[in-house]
Amino acid sequence: MGDINAININNQKVSFENKNNQIFCTSIDVAKVFGKRHFHVLRDIENILKDLREIGDLKYASNFGLVKYKDLKGELRTAYQISRDGFSLLAMRFTGKRSLRFKIAFINAFNEMEKLLRNEIKSPNKYLTDLMEIIYPKLPKNDYKVSVIITDNPYSKEAKNIFSLNYLVDNRTPKDPKRLK
């Protein structure tokens, strides 16, 4: 399980979890903040998932992770962990000025959690962090290869490579079959 941070939205404590460098909230928190019954939020998510299956766009389904939790009675219940993109899809269904205010608060909370995550990812080694800050803006949008060699005692006769890595970064997106014709 990932790290959990809480932010107060609409006088409700909302927990955000970091899993695999992605931020998630829960359908339970969304229901509390928007003043909706949880089963209505579950219904909305299930409708989104059904619509995604019908249009054949299953990659967005991964923005909703089915989880189990124990309610106040100790019974197992269903909820969803929701990514930023999943929240955006879900929140599009909520209308009105009050909902708009909560959507903005959630977006700001996701931004804040992602900022914290970026700071956590930085290396404890200042030189590696500085190097990443120089490299990151120069990374190409298309595919590229990263090659790293770490050499111990590089200026001595006992110099030896202690680590070597060649890594291909594939930034391609699935091709549109209609355009391939």
N, C-alpha and C positions, 0 to 999 in steps of 0.2 A: 504494500500500500504506500501511497506517496505522502508528501508533506501536506498538512492541512493548515490553512489560514482562514480567519473569519473576518468578515466586514459587515458592518451594520447598514442595512438598506430598509427603509420604511419601518424603522424600529424593530426589525427582525434580524437576528444573527444569521448570516449566510456563510456557509463553509465552502471554501474553494480548495480543491485538491490538485496537487501536481502529480500527474502520472505520466511517465515517459516524456517529460519535458512538454507536456500539454496541460492546460488548466481546465478543470471541470467543476461544475456546481451540480446540485441535484434537483430533480423534479420536485422534491418536497420543499426545498427552499424557494423555488420559483413560485409554487402554489402559495406559500406563506406570504411572500412579498406582494404578489399581485392580488391577494385576497380571494383566491380561487380554491375550490375543493381539489384535493390531490387527484381524485379519480377523474376530474375534468381535464387536468393537465396530462395525466396518463393517456386519456382518450385522444387528446390533441396530438401527442407524440405518436401514438399508434396510427393515427390517420396520416401523419406526415410519413411514417415508415411505409404504410400501404401505398401512398401516392408515389413515393420514391421507387418502390418495386414496380408499380404500374408504368412509370416513365422510363424504367430501366437504368436509373441512376443510383446504384447501390453504394457508391463510394461515400455519399453523404450519410448513409445509415450508420456508419461508424462513429458519427458524432453523438449517438445515443447508445450508451452502454447499459444494458439491463443489469440491475443489482437487486439483492435482497437485503432487507433490514428488519429488525424486530421493532414492532410498535410498542405502545405503552403497556399493552396486555401481554407482551412477550411473544406475540404471534408473528410469523414470517410474512412480510408483505413485499410487494414489487415496487421498485422505483427505477429511475434512470439517472445515470451520470450524464451530464450534458456538457459538451465542449462549447467554446465561443460560437462556432459556426452553427452548432445545433441550437444554441440559445437564440441566435438570430433567426433561424427558420421558425422556431416555436413562437418567438415574440412577435413576429409579423402578424400572427393571428390575433394579438391583443390590441385593441383600439381605444382611443380616447386620450385626453390630456393626462389623466392620472397614470394610465399605463405608459404613456410616453415618458413621463418623469421617472418611472421605475426602470424602463428600458435603458434610459441614459445612465441611471445609477449602476445598473448591471454592467453596461459596457465600460464605464469608468472603473468598476471593480475588476473586470477581466483585464483591463489595461494595467492596473496597479499590480495585479498578481503576475502578469507577464513581465512587467518591469522587475519585480522581485526575482522571478525565475532567471531572467537574463543576468542579474547580478550574482545569483548563486552559481551559474554555470562558469563564471570566470574562474580561471585557474588560481590556486593559492600562490603559484609562482609568478611574480610580477613580470618577468621577462616574457613568459608565454602569453600572459594577458595582453601585454603591449604588442606582441607579435600578431595576435589575433585581431586586435583593433586596426592594425595596418593592413592585414590581409583581407579581412571581411568585406570592406567596400569594393575591393578589386575583383571579387569572385565573379566569373561570367554567369550569365543566365542560362547558357546552353551547357552541354556536358563538359566536364573537365576532369583532369587527373591531379591528385595530390600525392606528392612523393616526399617522404620524411626520412631522414637518416639522423640518428643521434650517435655522436661519437664521444667516447670517454677519453679524456686527456688528449684533445686534438693536436696540441703543439708538442707532444713528447714522442719519443721513439716507441713508447708502449701504447700509442693511440690505437683504439679498436672501435669498430662499430658495434654498439650494444643494442640498437633497435633500428629496424628498417620497415617502412610501410609504403605500399603503393595502393592508392584507393581511387577508384573511378566513381565520380559523382554523376549520376544519371538524372538530369533535369527534364527529360522528355515527358510530355504528357501524351495520353493515348490519342492516336490520330483519329480524325473524323473520317469514317469510311466513305462518306459522300465526296470528300475532297480528294480521295486517293484515285477516283475514277478519272 
